[in-house]
Amino acid sequence: MQIAGQGDLLTSLLQLIWLLFLMLFILYPNFSQRLQLSYILKDLERKLYGLKRIREEVRSRTIETLRRYSEGNMDLERELDQILLSFAITPESMDPYGIVYKLEHIVNTWEDTFEESVKRLCPRADRERMKTLTNLVEVARGIDYLYRVVRHYYLLGKKTSNIYIVLQIQMLMPQLMEIAEAYRQACYAFMQGQPVGDGVGVLAAAKLVEGLEKRTYEVAKDTIVHELVMDGRRLFVLRAAGPGGAVGKPADGIIKIIENEGERVKAIVMIDAALKLEGEDTGKVVEGIGAAIGGIGVDKFKIEEIAKKYNIPLYAFVIYESIGEAITPMRESIAKAAEEVVERVKNIIRSKVEEGASVIIAGIGNTVGIGLS
């Protein structure tokens, strides 16, 4: 009887609590929304704290590395903060005519200014090290911007009690944290000058000419070309100069070669990393048509224009990898894919280009840690 009485009392209490919650939801329809908002804000607060720790780690590692090449009397932290907050304004697109070259001018000015700012911080670094240090500061700038954007939406949602703002940022947080972790690992790669996944196109170009007799010269800013003869065809293997972290100006190099060679150029073969879909294998090599090059679109536009002008087919090979794998130390599966690309490039040259003609092979990507063959 006593146990039965206690059971009835517990059931009554649970029913009473359920009725109270039901009345709250009926009389105060915003109660559930506020409860949900409070939970989401707590979850975002924890993730924002984790993002902040990654940002501080990357920032401290960057300062530690820059200090090795700086002068002792420089306020390195204050100077770095100014660089991290720097920006470039895209040109007006209301009248799109000529916008590509306006954008190119802005980007070139931005890159030169950014590199000069890093050089001012590290006057004792040589040219190759300076390129890699610039990449390192770009990583610190990327994670700093990511943190500030997430913090903005967190505080805005908290200030306005707008559940739809915080819901959007909460749904994106898994991908954003993945990007943040990639930035953290990229920091170590550029600190130590290790090759990254994005450099697989450059690595393939280096392996293509490895051990062969060739003439190497600079064809554009931070861009070199290996000129050689293979199977009766003249090859111009173009890539960014290494081992410092640079992507070069592949479009300018391709244009210069075509203007010199004219109609003798019968094909352009481009090799680059590509973003894979979830479930696809890292290092998978895929063949296609077109200008395989990322970025803001300036180089892609210029390559397509010159190829159309001279009626040169564009062949492309891409190596699948995730966004995190692109900026972190190169995995073994990606490095092995470069060897597969070399064989497939040779096959396409033999099958698509007649003997005596010229071919341009462009290895696209960041050449950090990848020197001359």
VOGU-3710 file (C-alpha; in Angstrom, 3 decimals, decimal comma):
1> mqiagqgdll> 0,000/0,000/0,000  2,815/2,406/0,887  4,683/1,676/-2,396  1,490/2,101/-4,384  0,837/5,447/-2,680  4,335/6,707/-3,499  3,851/5,657/-7,145  0,575/7,576/-7,396  2,221/10,666/-5,870  5,106/10,509/-8,380
11> tsllqliwll> 2,680/10,113/-11,279  0,682/13,103/-10,065  3,821/15,251/-9,800  4,910/14,331/-13,315  1,443/15,155/-14,643  1,494/18,479/-12,832  4,934/19,374/-14,278  3,726/18,392/-17,753  0,609/20,575/-17,357  2,727/23,513/-16,198
21> flmlfilypn> 4,965/23,209/-19,260  1,882/22,899/-21,478  0,391/26,075/-19,997  3,709/27,902/-20,471  3,812/26,927/-24,135  0,159/27,975/-24,627  0,195/31,229/-22,641  3,754/32,218/-23,585  4,405/30,988/-27,153  7,877/32,589/-27,154
31> fsqrlqlsyi> 8,984/30,537/-24,156  10,057/27,516/-26,216  11,879/29,755/-28,658  13,739/31,511/-25,857  14,620/28,167/-24,302  15,970/26,954/-27,631  17,832/30,249/-28,172  19,504/29,929/-24,779  20,657/26,390/-25,606  22,023/27,392/-29,024
41> lkdlerklyg> 23,875/30,388/-27,588  25,525/28,171/-24,973  26,571/25,729/-27,685  27,932/28,547/-29,863  29,774/30,026/-26,891  31,670/26,758/-26,365  32,576/26,454/-30,036  33,545/30,118/-30,243  35,902/29,565/-27,317  37,471/26,627/-29,195
51> lkrireevrs> 37,804/28,795/-32,290  39,451/31,511/-30,217  42,005/29,029/-28,853  42,952/27,977/-32,390  43,225/31,624/-33,434  45,472/32,456/-30,476  47,634/29,400/-31,113  48,138/30,310/-34,787  48,823/33,937/-33,874  51,410/33,035/-31,213
61> rtietlrrys> 53,136/30,551/-33,543  53,240/33,174/-36,271  54,778/35,770/-33,959  57,288/33,207/-32,687  58,377/32,399/-36,265  58,504/36,031/-37,423  60,599/36,986/-34,406  63,461/34,792/-35,659  63,889/37,066/-38,683  62,927/40,451/-37,185
71> egnmdlerel> 64,893/43,211/-35,529  64,852/43,198/-31,737  63,524/46,765/-31,327  60,303/46,161/-33,293  56,842/45,929/-31,705  56,034/42,767/-33,639  52,599/42,105/-32,135  51,264/45,574/-32,947  52,663/45,473/-36,494  51,210/42,012/-37,094
81> dqillsfait> 47,766/43,098/-35,877  47,788/45,907/-38,451  48,535/43,409/-41,222  45,840/41,002/-40,022  43,219/43,760/-40,243  44,300/44,993/-43,684  41,898/44,646/-46,602  41,428/45,099/-50,343  38,303/46,584/-51,957  37,011/44,875/-55,088
91> pesmdpygiv> 36,404/47,152/-58,109  32,957/48,467/-59,026  31,018/45,903/-61,071  28,029/48,041/-62,114  29,677/48,334/-65,537  31,400/44,943/-65,946  33,447/45,892/-69,015  37,155/45,559/-68,215  36,535/44,451/-64,637  38,969/41,505/-64,899
101> yklehivntw> 41,961/43,760/-65,467  40,786/46,215/-62,807  40,579/43,300/-60,387  44,019/42,102/-61,462  45,462/45,544/-60,734  43,889/45,597/-57,258  45,090/42,069/-56,469  48,639/42,723/-57,713  48,846/45,894/-55,631  47,444/44,038/-52,615
111> edtfeesvkr> 49,914/41,137/-52,957  52,897/43,471/-53,378  51,851/45,592/-50,401  51,199/42,522/-48,238  54,585/41,031/-49,077  56,354/44,346/-48,426  54,653/44,553/-45,015  55,923/41,096/-44,066  59,378/41,951/-45,405  59,438/45,025/-43,180
121> lcpradrerm> 58,771/42,768/-40,178  61,440/40,230/-41,188  64,363/42,076/-42,762  66,726/39,167/-42,033  64,775/36,606/-44,097  65,984/35,649/-47,575  63,742/35,687/-50,655  62,563/32,070/-50,415  61,884/32,276/-46,686  60,025/35,562/-47,224
131> ktltnlveva> 57,553/33,855/-49,561  56,819/31,171/-46,974  56,514/33,716/-44,150  54,001/35,642/-46,253  51,916/32,473/-46,553  52,180/31,976/-42,795  50,843/35,479/-42,130  48,030/34,850/-44,639  47,047/31,768/-42,603  46,994/33,865/-39,412
141> rgidylyrvv> 44,915/36,490/-41,216  42,455/33,840/-42,429  41,774/32,325/-39,010  41,594/35,794/-37,436  38,920/36,871/-39,929  36,982/33,622/-39,452  36,942/34,117/-35,673  35,797/37,729/-35,943  32,923/36,830/-38,303  31,642/33,999/-36,069
151> rhyyllgkkt> 31,940/36,236/-32,993  29,987/38,957/-34,805  27,000/36,712/-35,527  27,100/35,193/-32,046  27,007/38,598/-30,367  24,428/39,941/-32,838  22,130/36,982/-32,215  22,587/37,332/-28,459  21,965/41,087/-28,553  18,822/40,919/-30,678
161> sniyivlqiq> 17,576/37,516/-29,358  17,146/36,533/-33,000  17,058/32,747/-33,152  17,318/32,685/-36,955  20,725/34,401/-36,920  22,211/31,985/-34,407  20,565/28,978/-36,087  22,356/29,760/-39,359  25,757/30,103/-37,748  25,171/26,976/-35,631
171> mlmpqlmeia> 24,433/24,916/-38,758  27,667/26,139/-40,344  29,860/25,615/-37,286  30,941/22,009/-38,079  32,346/23,125/-41,453  33,833/26,291/-39,941  35,576/24,333/-37,195  36,965/21,971/-39,831  38,366/24,967/-41,722  39,794/26,376/-38,479
181> eayrqacyaf> 41,561/23,090/-37,746  42,955/23,123/-41,296  44,327/26,625/-40,653  45,957/25,364/-37,463  47,715/22,534/-39,292  48,619/24,826/-42,199  50,400/27,072/-39,706  52,795/24,230/-38,831  53,311/23,378/-42,519  54,389/26,911/-43,418
191> mqgqpvgdgv> 56,455/27,283/-40,253  58,527/24,265/-41,295  58,358/24,804/-45,062  56,587/21,493/-45,736  54,767/20,813/-49,056  50,978/21,180/-48,807  48,216/19,389/-50,694  47,625/22,365/-52,973  51,148/21,906/-54,352  50,373/18,591/-56,060
201> gvlaaaklve> 50,195/20,267/-59,487  53,638/21,764/-58,980  54,945/18,408/-57,742  53,616/16,660/-60,863  55,324/19,236/-63,080  58,600/18,718/-61,192  58,351/14,920/-61,543  57,622/15,221/-65,280  61,017/16,833/-65,956  62,980/15,110/-63,190
211> glekrtyeva> 66,329/13,810/-64,431  65,800/15,087/-68,000  67,963/17,545/-69,916  66,195/20,865/-69,970  66,598/24,631/-70,037  65,093/26,426/-67,053  64,352/30,151/-66,919  61,941/32,627/-65,353  59,007/33,454/-67,598  56,883/35,625/-65,246
221> kdtivhelvm> 56,899/36,831/-61,646  57,703/33,879/-59,334  57,102/31,570/-62,320  59,626/29,363/-64,111  59,471/27,176/-67,204  61,416/24,012/-68,036  61,942/23,761/-71,799  62,805/20,311/-73,183  62,124/17,824/-75,979  60,209/14,605/-75,246
231> dgrrlfvlra> 59,102/12,035/-77,844  59,684/14,528/-80,657  57,513/17,242/-79,052  58,796/20,469/-77,512  57,510/20,776/-73,951  57,200/23,953/-71,923  56,603/22,795/-68,341  55,493/25,801/-66,328  55,206/26,071/-62,549  55,731/28,454/-59,629
241> agpggavgkp> 59,327/28,850/-58,478  60,181/27,097/-55,217  60,880/26,111/-52,563  59,398/29,283/-51,070  55,618/29,484/-50,797  54,392/31,035/-54,063  51,764/30,364/-56,726  53,355/32,551/-59,387  51,638/34,074/-62,424  50,829/31,050/-64,617
251> adgiikiien> 48,567/32,988/-66,989  51,272/35,560/-67,773  53,764/32,742/-68,356  51,417/30,859/-70,696  50,651/34,033/-72,675  54,356/34,815/-73,107  55,152/31,289/-74,327  52,255/31,295/-76,811  53,219/34,720/-78,138  56,761/33,421/-78,736
261> egervkaivm> 55,780/30,028/-80,168  52,658/31,132/-82,039  50,748/28,409/-83,907  53,325/25,763/-82,983  51,545/25,364/-79,619  48,969/22,620/-80,170  47,816/21,938/-76,598  47,764/23,317/-73,084  47,673/20,740/-70,289  46,899/22,003/-66,783
271> idaalklege> 47,336/20,101/-63,504  45,791/21,261/-60,250  44,165/20,146/-57,021  40,361/20,036/-56,934  37,844/19,980/-54,106  36,425/16,491/-53,660  32,906/15,599/-52,607  32,298/13,739/-49,350  32,752/10,024/-49,883  35,302/10,400/-52,682
281> dtgkvvegig> 38,869/9,180/-52,297  41,701/11,589/-51,612  44,264/11,477/-54,413  41,867/10,341/-57,130  43,002/11,626/-60,558  40,308/12,866/-62,944  40,722/14,097/-66,521  38,675/16,888/-68,091  38,603/19,893/-70,410  39,211/23,550/-69,537
291> aaiggigvdk> 41,485/25,804/-67,501  42,167/23,978/-64,230  43,080/26,857/-61,945  41,475/28,389/-58,877  41,760/31,863/-57,411  39,644/34,909/-58,138  39,313/34,146/-61,858  41,836/36,530/-63,416  44,301/33,826/-64,478  41,488/31,563/-65,676
301> fkieeiakky> 40,053/34,349/-67,840  43,410/35,222/-69,390  44,266/31,585/-70,171  40,874/31,000/-71,780  41,224/34,189/-73,851  44,651/33,316/-75,268  43,589/29,688/-75,908  40,526/30,881/-77,834  42,557/33,405/-79,818  44,988/30,739/-81,083
311> niplyafviy> 42,396/27,910/-81,093  44,436/25,798/-78,638  42,631/22,979/-76,808  42,750/23,030/-73,022  43,199/19,676/-71,262  42,970/19,363/-67,498  43,966/16,876/-64,818  42,785/17,373/-61,239  43,629/15,528/-58,040  40,789/15,274/-55,536
321> esigeaitpm> 41,322/16,466/-51,971  39,355/18,215/-49,245  39,703/21,888/-48,378  41,615/20,920/-45,248  43,994/18,641/-47,146  44,747/21,450/-49,610  46,446/23,670/-47,029  47,892/21,055/-44,672  51,026/18,895/-45,120  50,735/16,771/-48,260
331> resiakaaee> 49,434/13,257/-47,683  51,048/10,183/-49,177  48,019/9,435/-51,363  48,229/12,924/-52,904  51,979/12,635/-53,529  51,472/9,265/-55,234  48,755/10,795/-57,409  51,370/13,166/-58,867  53,215/10,148/-60,300  50,003/8,864/-61,893
341> vvervkniir> 49,344/12,290/-63,418  52,793/12,304/-65,033  52,059/9,070/-66,928  48,631/10,271/-68,004  50,040/13,585/-69,219  52,619/11,730/-71,308  49,844/9,595/-72,825  47,708/12,572/-73,761  50,686/14,341/-75,357  51,461/11,283/-77,502
351> skveegasvi> 47,826/10,828/-78,544  46,731/14,449/-79,041  49,852/16,262/-80,290  51,793/15,436/-83,448  55,574/15,273/-83,478  57,356/18,573/-84,027  54,640/20,598/-82,255  54,861/22,420/-78,924  52,907/21,696/-75,733  52,493/23,761/-72,562
361> iagigntvgi> 52,113/21,814/-69,310  51,185/24,016/-66,357  51,493/22,686/-62,808  49,251/24,910/-60,680  49,530/25,342/-56,921  51,568/26,550/-53,976  55,201/25,471/-54,341  56,201/25,644/-50,668  58,778/22,938/-49,940  59,071/21,917/-53,612
371> gls> 62,399/22,953/-55,130  63,863/22,685/-58,614  64,347/19,255/-60,164
//
